Amino acid sequence: MNEPSLQHVPSSYVPVRLKATSNGLGVAGFALSVLGVVSCGVLAPFGLLVSLAGMFKPPRGFAAAGLAISLGGCLILALSGPKLLRATSAWYTTSPMLHAAGEASEMVKGWREIEEYADENGVLPDDDTGTFIILEVSPNLMYRRLSAKKYEIRLAGPDEIPYNADDLVRRYDTSAAIVE
């Protein structure tokens, strides 16, 4: 029968505000700073800003650590940023998928010009005439007549050397409208 008794709290009781035990901005700044270092400094400036904002709110431990780490990340970004941009730019300009999209567009334009010539003249152009026609479309395209009804359009590949294994080649058969 020992039941706990409810005690009456005096009306003069003033609630005591407890000290903040965590700093959300400091923790977020720390996390962004660590991600900034892992990402070669790309996210470090964001970690720096959030950690700096976290320094104005106690406790400051994570914010101070995030500030130090993000400064290192910003240094990494400053040193590797230009190289990273060059590498990204080089990938973007040599990406096979992007390359193929541009090549396909050039080849379709060349094909249309050759087909238009054949429709107007009733015959496929010879090698010299066909090459001249598609050179107006793109200086990288090459034309070769294979027979009275077949021809190919070739585009030098990424190494920009024509007539080797990396060339993009399309063969057309005007009698059956087949693309090989």
C-alpha positions as CSV (number, residue, x, y, z in Angstrom):
1,M,0.0,0.0,0.0
2,N,2.9,2.3,-0.5
3,E,1.5,4.3,-3.3
4,P,3.4,7.3,-4.5
5,S,1.6,10.5,-3.5
6,L,1.2,13.3,-5.8
7,Q,2.7,16.4,-4.3
8,H,1.4,19.8,-4.8
9,V,3.7,22.1,-6.7
10,P,3.7,25.6,-5.1
11,S,2.3,28.3,-7.3
12,S,5.6,30.2,-7.0
13,Y,7.3,27.5,-9.1
14,V,9.2,29.1,-12.0
15,P,10.2,26.7,-14.8
16,V,13.9,26.6,-15.4
17,R,15.0,26.7,-19.0
18,L,17.6,24.1,-19.7
19,K,20.7,24.9,-21.7
20,A,20.6,23.9,-25.3
21,T,22.2,20.5,-25.7
22,S,22.6,20.6,-29.5
23,N,23.2,23.1,-32.2
24,G,21.4,22.1,-35.4
25,L,23.3,24.6,-37.6
26,G,26.6,23.5,-36.1
27,V,25.9,19.8,-36.8
28,A,24.6,20.6,-40.4
29,G,27.7,22.7,-41.0
30,F,29.9,19.9,-39.8
31,A,28.1,17.4,-42.0
32,L,28.4,19.6,-45.1
33,S,32.0,20.3,-44.4
34,V,32.8,16.6,-44.3
35,L,30.8,16.1,-47.5
36,G,32.7,19.1,-48.9
37,V,36.1,17.4,-48.3
38,V,34.8,14.1,-49.7
39,S,33.5,15.9,-52.8
40,C,36.9,17.5,-53.6
41,G,35.7,20.7,-52.0
42,V,32.6,21.3,-54.0
43,L,30.3,21.4,-51.0
44,A,32.9,23.0,-48.7
45,P,31.7,26.6,-49.2
46,F,28.2,25.6,-48.1
47,G,29.7,23.9,-45.1
48,L,31.7,27.0,-44.3
49,L,28.6,29.3,-44.4
50,V,26.4,27.0,-42.3
51,S,29.2,26.4,-39.8
52,L,29.8,30.1,-39.5
53,A,26.1,30.7,-38.8
54,G,26.3,27.9,-36.2
55,M,29.1,29.7,-34.4
56,F,26.6,32.2,-33.1
57,K,24.6,29.6,-31.2
58,P,25.8,27.4,-28.3
59,P,27.2,24.8,-28.1
60,R,29.8,25.6,-30.7
61,G,31.8,22.4,-30.9
62,F,30.4,21.0,-34.1
63,A,30.3,24.4,-35.7
64,A,33.9,25.1,-34.9
65,A,34.9,21.6,-36.2
66,G,32.8,22.2,-39.3
67,L,34.4,25.6,-39.8
68,A,38.0,24.1,-39.7
69,I,37.1,21.2,-41.9
70,S,35.3,23.4,-44.5
71,L,38.3,25.8,-44.6
72,G,40.4,22.8,-45.6
73,G,37.7,21.8,-48.1
74,C,37.8,25.3,-49.6
75,L,41.5,25.0,-49.9
76,I,41.1,21.7,-51.7
77,L,38.6,23.3,-54.0
78,A,40.9,26.2,-54.7
79,L,43.8,23.9,-55.6
80,S,41.8,21.2,-57.5
81,G,38.9,23.2,-58.8
82,P,40.5,24.3,-62.1
83,K,41.7,20.7,-62.7
84,L,38.2,19.3,-61.9
85,L,36.6,21.8,-64.3
86,R,39.0,20.9,-67.0
87,A,38.4,17.2,-66.5
88,T,34.6,17.7,-66.4
89,S,34.8,19.8,-69.6
90,A,37.0,17.2,-71.3
91,W,34.6,14.4,-70.4
92,Y,31.6,16.5,-71.6
93,T,33.2,17.2,-75.0
94,T,34.4,13.7,-75.5
95,S,31.5,11.8,-74.0
96,P,30.6,9.0,-76.4
97,M,26.9,9.6,-75.9
98,L,27.1,13.3,-76.6
99,H,29.4,12.7,-79.5
100,A,27.1,10.2,-81.0
101,A,24.1,12.6,-80.8
102,G,26.0,15.3,-82.7
103,E,27.4,12.8,-85.2
104,A,23.9,11.4,-85.9
105,S,22.6,14.8,-86.5
106,E,25.4,15.5,-89.0
107,M,24.9,12.2,-90.7
108,V,21.1,12.8,-91.1
109,K,21.8,16.1,-92.7
110,G,24.3,14.6,-95.1
111,W,21.9,11.8,-95.9
112,R,19.1,14.3,-96.7
113,E,21.4,16.2,-99.0
114,I,22.4,13.1,-100.9
115,E,18.8,11.8,-101.1
116,E,17.7,15.2,-102.4
117,Y,20.4,15.2,-105.1
118,A,19.3,11.6,-106.1
119,D,15.7,12.7,-106.3
120,E,16.5,15.7,-108.5
121,N,18.9,13.9,-110.8
122,G,17.5,10.4,-110.8
123,V,20.9,8.9,-109.8
124,L,23.3,8.9,-106.9
125,P,26.2,11.4,-107.1
126,D,29.6,10.1,-107.9
127,D,32.2,10.2,-105.1
128,D,33.5,13.7,-105.9
129,T,30.1,15.3,-106.3
130,G,28.7,13.5,-103.2
131,T,31.7,14.5,-101.1
132,F,31.3,18.1,-102.3
133,I,27.5,18.0,-101.4
134,I,28.0,16.8,-97.8
135,L,31.1,18.9,-97.2
136,E,28.7,21.8,-97.2
137,V,26.8,20.1,-94.3
138,S,29.9,19.2,-92.3
139,P,33.6,19.2,-93.1
140,N,33.9,15.9,-91.1
141,L,31.6,13.9,-93.4
142,M,32.8,11.6,-96.2
143,Y,30.7,10.1,-99.0
144,R,31.4,7.0,-101.1
145,R,29.2,5.5,-103.8
146,L,29.2,1.8,-103.5
147,S,26.9,0.9,-106.5
148,A,24.1,2.5,-108.5
149,K,21.7,2.3,-105.6
150,K,24.0,2.0,-102.5
151,Y,26.3,4.5,-100.8
152,E,27.9,5.2,-97.4
153,I,28.4,8.2,-95.3
154,R,31.3,8.1,-93.0
155,L,32.2,10.4,-90.1
156,A,35.7,10.3,-88.5
157,G,35.5,9.0,-84.9
158,P,36.8,10.6,-81.7
159,D,40.4,10.4,-82.9
160,E,39.4,12.5,-85.9
161,I,41.3,10.2,-88.3
162,P,39.1,9.0,-91.1
163,Y,38.9,5.4,-92.4
164,N,39.7,3.5,-89.2
165,A,37.8,1.4,-86.7
166,D,36.3,4.3,-84.6
167,D,34.5,5.9,-87.6
168,L,30.8,6.1,-87.6
169,V,29.6,4.6,-90.9
170,R,26.1,4.3,-92.3
171,R,25.4,2.5,-95.5
172,Y,22.2,3.3,-97.4
173,D,20.4,1.3,-100.1
174,T,18.1,3.6,-102.1
175,S,16.3,0.8,-103.8
176,A,15.0,-0.7,-100.6
177,A,15.3,2.3,-98.3
178,I,17.4,0.2,-96.0
179,V,20.0,1.6,-93.6
180,E,22.8,-0.8,-92.6
